[in-house]
Amino acid sequence: MKFALRLGIKYKEFLIYGMSMALVLLLLKVMEANFIVFNYRLDFFIGAIAIVFTVLGVWLALKLVKPKVVTQVIEKEVYIENQDKIEIDQKEIAELGISKRELDVLNLMAKGLSNEEIAGKLFISLNTVKTHSSNIFVKLDVKRRTQAVEKAKRLKIIN
């Protein structure tokens, strides 16, 4: 703080000169802005409207033209033993606590049926199918149907 005061006293004339120049420049800029605004106010108004409509046009074009969605196909090798000779592992089913109805739902999932189709085949409601699916996911510790089917085949729970 003392250094700043000493510096200010030492260069007092330069500081006053710099501040006065800054005020003069500020005054000139304000006068120039007033001159431009009063003499060219119609041009500014037309320019502002053009900018607003340009921005709206770009926004509308982005809303109307959707970007193309790129689909990636990922292939994964799944090793399955000869399906004719696979025997269902009842011990594993009992160990996981999978019920008969959940096993039926899992088999129909493996065939690629949707929840609605599974409900129709088993004569149960859609919510019941969703409940069985959730229970299967928890018991097999998976998040998706494909993972459930793959793990069930690996554990020899389904064909």
Secondary structure, 3 states (H helix, E strand, C coil): CHHHHHHHHHCHHHHHHHHHHHHHHHHHHHHHHHHHHHHCHHHHHHHHHHHHHHHHHHHHHHHHCCCCCCCCCCCCCCCCCCCCCCCCCHHHHHHHCCCHHHHHHHHHHHCCCCHHHHHHHHCCCHHHHHHHHHHHHHHHCCCCHHHHHHHHHHCCCCC
